[in-house]
Amino acid sequence: MSSRVAAASIWIVPLTVVIASLCWIDRRAGWDAVFTPAAAPEGDGREQRATSVFTLDRTADGDTVLCCLRGDLSHGAPLLILAADGQTRRIPAAEALIGQTVLWSAALFPDGTSLLVAAGPAGLARVDLVSGEVSPLGTTVVPPEGAKVAIAPDGGTLAVTLPNETVLLDAAAGTELGRLSVPGEDVSTMVFSPDGHLLATGRTDGEIQLWEVATGALLRGWHGHALGARRLRFVGDGSRLASVGCDGAFRLWETETGREIWSDPGDRHGLLALAIAPDGLTAAVGGFGADIRIWNLDTGRRKRTLTGPALPISALEFIRGGTVLVSASFDGTLRYWDAAEDFECVGWEDLRGGQ
């Protein structure tokens, strides 16, 4: 096990949730008004709390980022909205939810007005990001520890992982729409297609499966990775599907057939994060190697490598119409990269102080 992996292991602790809503400035000069100058955070004597960003999500317009953190629940970490002007707004109802549950997963509804959380023992709930109201979903489905959630692009259908299956729910009523059986293996990642008609799931054994949402039928499946599939993302109009895995490989597939278009075997460092730019031409991947690699999806060639933090990259998202790449790390920081030009790091946000 590498020293980076060993270092990262001390950060794996119970979950808390923070929301970061970032208002972006178009010109490079404006970044200084929003973020600390780009540099790796130095030790400043503060208590190094066990906090690591483990996932990112964004609204359809790319202007809101969701940050779910691992941290010590005894700190009473609040649920916050962080704005670009540095002001924070507490959501008391959501804080109460954190106080009585452990949050396994969360996802933004596409319009950015609310948040879906999966928690135990509270189950599934919708958090209104304007009022802070928490509304339990009217369903008997109780997400288990480590459950994953996904929301269809139109916000009407939810997917929740359970042991040996994935359940589809109506987002408004909470009624069950179908169950997708995956006996013997857990789903480690899932994503809806851009039109919401398909759900792609990646399993802990490396299998990738494609499901028809309307019928719950398994359309096709193929072995995508030697170890678990960690992230799946549809590309462009959904005709291609990208995947990264614990085997360190990055692969691009033809959705209709499951045929491999091209692949990169990687360097044995497991990959955890994958983001696709809105134009479908650029991908960013990262993981235990701590570097971020930028790929041209059409040619299968690596465009550049970004030097990230010392600890693993846990999540990536393109925002602001694809002009900004956000990276999250096990060290509890977010970094912002100028994807419109040269991928220079234009700022960072230390979220450990928010607990």
N, C-alpha and C positions, 0 to 999 in steps of 0.2 A: 504494500500500500504506500503510495507516495506521501511525502510530508504534507502536501496540500490537502489530500484526502483526510489524513489524520487530524490536521488542524480543523478541517471542516466538521469532523464528527462531534466536536464539543458544542457545536451550535444547534444540534438537533434536539429540540425541547418542545413543550406544549405550544399550542397555537394561540395567537391573538390577532386581531384584525385592525388595520388602519386604512382609511381611504385618503388618497391624495388626489385632489382635483386641481390640475395645473393649468393656468391660463398662460398661453404662450405668446411671445413677442416675435414678429416676423424677422426683423433685422438682427444680425449678429450683435450689433452694439447694444441691443436691448437686453441681452442675456445678463449683463452685469447688474441690472436692476432686479433680477429675479433670483439668481443663484450665486453662491460663493464661487470665486475664480477657480477654474479647473485645476485640481491637484489632488493627489491621494491624501485622504484625511490622516493627520498626524495625531499621535497620542497626546491628549491634553490633560491627562490626570483624572478625567471623569471615570466613574465606574463603567466598565465595559459590560453592559448587560447582554445577556444571551438573546440576541435579536438577529434574525436573518430574513430578508425578503425572499419568499419562496414562490411567488407567482405575480404576474401582472395581467391586467385586462384593460381594455379601452372601449370607449363608446364608438358608435358607428362613424362619428365625425373625427375621431382620433384625438379629441381635446381633453379627455378625462382618463386618468390612469388609476387603477385600483391596486393597492399594495397590501397584500396579506402577509403578516409577519409572524414568525415564530418567536415567542418570548415567554417570560415567566409570568403566568397569570396572577401571581401574588402581588405583582406591581400595580394591579388595577389599571392596566393600560386602557385608555379611552378610545373610542372610535371617533376619528377626527376627519374633517375635510380641510386639506391644506391648500390655500390659494397662492397664486404667484406673488402676491404682495406680502407674503409671509404671515398673514392673518390665519388663524385657525378657528373653526366653529365646532363646538362639541355637540354631540347628538345624545342627549341623556337617555332616551329610550334604548338606543343601541348599546350604550354603555351598560345598562341594566342587563341586556341580553348577554353581553360578554361576562358579566359578573356571575351568571348562573349556568353558563354552558361552556363547552370547549368547541371552538369553531374549526371545522374540518376543511371547509372550502368556501369560496365565494366567487361570484361572477356579476359583472355589470349588465343590466338590461341595455339593449342597444341604444335607446334614447337617452341614457344617462340619468334618468330621474329616480331610479331605484336600483337596489342591490339584492341579489339572491344569496342567502347564506345557508349552509348546511352545518348543523350543530347538534351536539348530543348533550343532554337528552331532549332539547327543545325541538329537534327535527328541522324542517325547512321553513324559512321565513323570508319575507320581503321587507327590506328596509327602505323607507322613503327618504331620499337624500335631501329633500327640501324641509320636510316637517320633522324627520327623525322617527316617525312612527314605525313600529315593527309589527307586521301583520303575519301571523303564522299561516302557512299555506294549508288549505282545507284538504289534507290528505293523510292517510294512515301510514304512508311511507316514512320510516325513520332512518336517516342516513347513518351508516356505521362509521366507526373510526376510519379516517382517511378517505372518506367518500369524495368523489369528484362530481362536479356539476357543470352543465353546459346549457346555453340558451340559444335557441334558433335566431337567425338574423331578424325575423319579424317580431321577436319577443313573445310569440304565442305558445311555443313548445319548450319544455324543459327536459333534460336528460340527467338522471341521477344514478350513480353506480351503487349497486348492492352486491353482496357476495354471490358470485356465479351468474349475475345478470345485471342488465341495465334497464331501468324503468323510464318510460316516457310519460310526461304529465302535461296536462293543460295548464298553462301558466296562470290563467285567471281563476279557474274553478278548482284547480288541484286534482281534477279527476284523472284517473289512469287511462292512458291511450294505448299502452302496449308494453310488453316485456321482451327484451332481447336476451336470449339465453347464451351464457358463455361458461358452460360447466367446467369445473376444474381449474379455471384461471381467473385472475382478477383483471379488470380493465384499469390501466394505468394512465390513459389519456383518451380524450374523445373531442370531436369537433363537428359541428354541423356544416354542410356545404353552403355556399353563398345563397342558393335559392331555397335552402331549408328542406329540400326533398331527401337528402341523404345524411346519414350519421356515420362518420368514420371512427372506429375505436381501435386502440392499440393495447395489446395485452402484455402481461408480465412475462410471457414466454416468447415475446417477439412477434406474435401473430398480429396482422392487420386485417380488420374486417370492415366491410362496407354494407350498411343496412339501409333499407327503404323505410323512411319514417312513416309513411301513410299506412303501410301494411305490416311493418315489423319484420319483413322478410330479409334474410341474409342473402345479399346479391352475390358476394364473392369474398373470399378470404385468401391470404397468402402469407408466407413466412417472410417477414420484413427484416428482422434483426436476430442476430445470434443470441443476444440477451434482450431484456425487456425493451419495448418501444416506449420512449419517454414523452415525445411530443409529436403531434400531427397537425398539419396546417394545409388547407386547400390553397391552391395557387390561382390567382386571377378569377376566371369564370368557373372554376371548380373542375376543369378538365384534367388538372394535374394535382397530385397530392404529395406533399413533402413529409419526411419523417426523420427523426433522430432517435438514437437508442443508446442503451448502456454499453453497447459494444463499441461506441465511439464513431459509428458510421452515420453519414448523412446521405439520404437517398431521395430520389425524385421518381414518382410513379405515374403511370397513365391511369386515371381514375376508372375509366370504362372497362379496362381489361386487367388491371393490376400489373401490367408489364413495367419492368424497371427501365426508365429512360436513361439515367446515369446514376452513379454513386461514388462516394468518396469513403474509403474504409476508415479514415481517421488515424489517430496515433495512439489508440488504446485508452485514451482518457474518455470516460463515459460522457455523453452529451445529455444535458438536461433542458436546454432552452432552444427555441426556434421561433423566428419571426419572419414574416413575409411582407415585403413592401406592397402598398396598394397597387402599384403598376404591374406586379407579378414578375418583375425582372430581377429583383434583388432579394437575397435571403441573408439572415444573420443567425449564426449558431454559436453556442457556448456551453460550457459545462465544467467538469473537474479540472480541465487544463487551465482555467481562469482566463484564457485569451478569448476574444470574440473574433470569429472568422466571417468575412463578408464574401458572398458567392454571387456569381452571375448565373441565374437559373437556366438561361437559354443555352449557354456554352458549357456549363458545368465546371467553370474555372473559378478559382479563388481570386478575388479582386484585391483583398488586403486582409491583414491581421491586426486587430486592435489590442493593445496591452491593457488589460483590465486590472481589477484588484487582486490581492494575493489569494483570496479565497474563491471558491467556485462561483461561476455565473449560474444563477438559478432561474432567471427569466429574462425575456427580451420582448420588446414591442416597438413597432414603428408607429409614431403618432404624427400629428400635425400634417396630414396628407402625405406621410412618408418622408418628410424633410428632417425629422428628428428620430433617432433611435434611442430608446431608453433601456438601460441594462440594470438588472437587480442582482445583488450578490449576497452570499452568506454572511458578509461582514455588516449587513444592515444598511447598506448605502444604495442609492440610485445614482447612475451616471447618465449624462445626456451627451449624445454624439451628433454632430452636424452631418446628417445623411444627405443633405442637398449638395454638399461640396466634397470635402475631403475626409469626412468622418473624424474630424478633430473633436476631442472632448471639450465641450463648452461649459460644463458645470457639473456639480454633484450635490446630492442631498443626503445628509446623515440622518437617518430616521431613528437611530437609537435614543436620541435625546427626547423623542416624543412620548416615551413611555413613562 
